[in-house]
Amino acid sequence: MNYVLNTTDDYHVNALQTLGWELTVCNALEPEKSPCRGALRNSGTFGVQLFHFLQRFVPFSGIRSVLEVGGGLGYLMRDFLSLAPHLAASMLDISPYLLQKQKETLVNHSVRYGRADFLTMSISDLKPFDLVILNENLGDFPTLVAQSDAKRDADLQTRRWVDKINDIQEEFSLEFEEGESVNIGALCVVERLCGAQIPYIYLSEHSCEAAMQNPHFPLHHFQGPGKPEKIPLKGHAEFTVKFSHLVTIARAFRYKVVRGQYTDILPLALNDRVQAAMRAGAPLSDEQEILQQFIYDLYKYEYLVLISDSLKKG
Ligand SMILES: C[S@@+](CC[C@H](N)C(=O)[O-])C[C@H]1O[C@@H](n2cnc3c(N)ncnc32)[C@H](O)[C@@H]1O
């Protein structure tokens, strides 16, 4: 198969000046009066709800150092630190603009900051962390996009990533269908985190394998195609992520895997507004359009909680 490399580094380093148009679920739930909050059983911000969800798996009182990679505007970490002030937090981001925003959001907390591409971080620098978080950003990492008419004499960077597919395929017995694009960056993220034996890892992103089959919303059922798909965005493109491949790698490192959709973290309220929005095929108002998109995202996003079976730090 021939591939073209999709990356977002240049965009994040040189062009990104706002996250506003790329509305993450975390940011959608930030305003107190966000209509999205009204679609949920619990009304807190994303970080608060995620923290309470993770408490089922992560003994927060017993852990100390937490690293968030690609923390956007810093809201998730702000919420974690308000609920667990004993945590020693570090933020790593490739974007100078967003790192500055994180410093502003977290101004009242003592936090360490680093600007780098996560994939350049060494295993020894990762090892001290008890918990690593990557929320809604695995799709930003390099993807090898299958294209039968791609040039055979690809540039050096593309060839390096293609060689990495061969290594990963051999090491973890992953299978790629003919014509399937490969989330090579996301696979390397999981390989690194598990290789560093981080006790607890939380990851989330748009999945290409997620489905919505809620009997209350028959007009909105969907089934992901099972292969990474392009999401064109302003100034760059991301790819949906094949979570089953991430799971295979984590299991090879003997991690316990908890996998699910955002509806586990952010349970839906089947109230009148949600039912009215989802009964409609096409939305009948701006609010219905927002709710349909938000609820679609709750199903489209998958998460993984990976728990090291060695738990070396006890
Ligand atoms: C879509 S935003 C998600 C922001 C936030 N986690 C949220 O959920 O709102 C992607 C984030 O990942 C960062 N990012 C993208 N590629 C990265 C890389 N290779 N290394 C570190 N951070 C990266 C971006 O700068 C940004 O902060």
The ligand as an SDF file (V2000), in Angstrom:
LIG
                    3D

 27 29  0  0  0  0  0  0  0  0999 V2000
   -8.4730   19.3110   19.8130 C   0  0  0  0  0  0  0  0  0  0  0  0
   -7.4330   20.0200   21.0040 S   0  0  0  0  0  0  0  0  0  0  0  0
   -8.0300   19.2410   22.4840 C   0  0  0  0  0  0  0  0  0  0  0  0
   -7.8500   20.1440   23.6520 C   0  0  0  0  0  0  0  0  0  0  0  0
   -8.3630   19.6280   24.9980 C   0  0  0  0  0  0  0  0  0  0  0  0
   -7.7170   18.3920   25.3950 N   0  0  0  0  0  0  0  0  0  0  0  0
   -9.8630   19.5030   25.0040 C   0  0  0  0  0  0  0  0  0  0  0  0
  -10.3680   18.3880   25.1120 O   0  0  0  0  0  0  0  0  0  0  0  0
  -10.5240   20.5420   24.8950 O   0  0  0  0  0  0  0  0  0  0  0  0
   -5.8680   19.2160   20.7160 C   0  0  0  0  0  0  0  0  0  0  0  0
   -4.7680   19.5590   21.7100 C   0  0  0  0  0  0  0  0  0  0  0  0
   -3.6330   18.7110   21.5180 O   0  0  0  0  0  0  0  0  0  0  0  0
   -2.4610   19.5000   21.3090 C   0  0  0  0  0  0  0  0  0  0  0  0
   -1.5430   18.7090   20.4660 N   0  0  0  0  0  0  0  0  0  0  0  0
   -1.7440   18.3360   19.1890 C   0  0  0  0  0  0  0  0  0  0  0  0
   -0.6970   17.6070   18.7430 N   0  0  0  0  0  0  0  0  0  0  0  0
    0.1750   17.4850   19.7860 C   0  0  0  0  0  0  0  0  0  0  0  0
    1.4570   16.8460   19.9450 C   0  0  0  0  0  0  0  0  0  0  0  0
    2.0130   16.1770   18.9560 N   0  0  0  0  0  0  0  0  0  0  0  0
    2.0650   16.9500   21.1510 N   0  0  0  0  0  0  0  0  0  0  0  0
    1.4960   17.6450   22.1780 C   0  0  0  0  0  0  0  0  0  0  0  0
    0.2980   18.2790   22.0670 N   0  0  0  0  0  0  0  0  0  0  0  0
   -0.3590   18.2070   20.8880 C   0  0  0  0  0  0  0  0  0  0  0  0
   -3.0070   20.7790   20.7020 C   0  0  0  0  0  0  0  0  0  0  0  0
   -2.1180   21.8580   20.7420 O   0  0  0  0  0  0  0  0  0  0  0  0
   -4.2520   20.9770   21.5700 C   0  0  0  0  0  0  0  0  0  0  0  0
   -3.9340   21.4830   22.8510 O   0  0  0  0  0  0  0  0  0  0  0  0
  1  2  1  0
  2  3  1  0
  2 10  1  0
  3  4  1  0
  4  5  1  0
  5  6  1  0
  5  7  1  0
  7  8  2  0
  7  9  1  0
 10 11  1  0
 11 12  1  0
 11 26  1  0
 12 13  1  0
 13 14  1  0
 13 24  1  0
 14 15  1  0
 14 23  1  0
 15 16  2  0
 16 17  1  0
 17 18  1  0
 17 23  2  0
 18 19  1  0
 18 20  2  0
 20 21  1  0
 21 22  2  0
 22 23  1  0
 24 25  1  0
 24 26  1  0
 26 27  1  0
M  CHG  2   2   1   9  -1
M  END
$$$$
